[in-house]
């Protein structure tokens, strides 16, 4: 993922901005000042379970399929 975007940013109605990891789809941070996101993004480490699940190296267990079936990869993360 060297050339791909690593984090997508989403603006919220309350004036905050979310940073979403494009690999594990976790919300890394929610801040009012978008300039603060870089600090959080630099320290983010994908959880091994989420990373494996979204990289396709490990299929989700039946218990979690319902939890993730409605998730969508942010448009900024798509090639």
C-alpha positions as CSV (number, residue, x, y, z in Angstrom):
1,X,0.0,0.0,0.0
2,X,3.0,2.3,-0.5
3,X,1.4,4.2,-3.4
4,X,-2.2,4.0,-2.1
5,X,-3.8,6.5,0.3
6,X,-3.4,5.2,3.9
7,X,-6.0,7.4,5.6
8,X,-9.3,8.8,4.4
9,X,-10.7,11.9,6.1
10,X,-14.5,12.4,6.6
11,X,-16.1,15.7,7.7
12,X,-18.9,15.4,10.3
13,X,-21.9,17.6,10.8
14,X,-20.6,18.7,14.3
15,X,-17.5,20.3,12.7
16,X,-15.2,17.4,13.5
17,X,-13.1,15.4,11.1
18,X,-12.5,11.6,11.3
19,X,-9.4,9.8,10.1
20,X,-10.1,6.3,8.8
21,X,-7.4,3.8,8.2
22,X,-7.8,2.4,4.6
23,X,-6.2,-0.9,5.6
24,X,-8.2,-1.9,8.7
25,X,-11.1,0.5,8.3
26,X,-10.7,1.7,11.9
27,X,-11.5,5.3,12.9
28,X,-8.0,6.5,14.0
29,X,-9.1,9.8,15.5
30,X,-11.9,12.4,15.5
31,X,-10.7,16.0,15.9
32,X,-12.0,19.5,15.5
33,X,-8.6,20.7,14.0
34,X,-7.8,18.6,11.0
35,X,-4.1,19.5,11.4
36,X,-4.1,17.2,14.5
37,X,-4.8,14.1,12.5
38,X,-1.2,13.6,11.3
39,X,-0.1,13.0,14.9
40,X,-2.7,10.3,15.4
41,X,-2.1,8.8,11.9
42,X,1.7,8.5,12.5
43,X,1.1,6.5,15.7
44,X,-1.7,4.2,14.3
45,X,-1.0,0.5,14.2
46,X,-3.6,-1.7,12.6
47,X,-5.0,-4.4,14.9
48,X,-4.0,-7.8,13.6
49,X,-7.5,-9.2,13.5
50,X,-9.0,-6.3,11.5
51,X,-5.9,-6.1,9.2
52,X,-6.1,-9.8,8.4
53,X,-9.8,-9.6,7.9
54,X,-9.7,-6.7,5.5
55,X,-6.5,-7.7,3.7
56,X,-8.3,-11.0,2.8
57,X,-5.8,-13.2,4.5
58,X,-8.2,-14.5,7.1
59,X,-12.0,-14.9,6.6
60,X,-14.3,-13.4,9.2
61,X,-15.8,-15.8,11.7
62,X,-19.5,-16.3,11.4
63,X,-20.1,-14.3,14.6
64,X,-18.6,-11.2,13.0
65,X,-20.0,-11.4,9.5
66,X,-23.2,-9.5,10.6
67,X,-21.0,-6.8,12.3
68,X,-19.0,-6.1,9.1
69,X,-21.4,-6.8,6.3
70,X,-22.7,-3.2,6.4
71,X,-19.2,-1.6,6.4
72,X,-18.1,0.2,3.3
73,X,-14.6,1.1,2.3
74,X,-14.4,5.0,2.1
75,X,-14.2,6.3,-1.5
76,X,-10.9,7.9,-0.7
77,X,-9.4,4.5,0.0
78,X,-10.5,2.9,-3.3
79,X,-8.0,2.7,-6.1
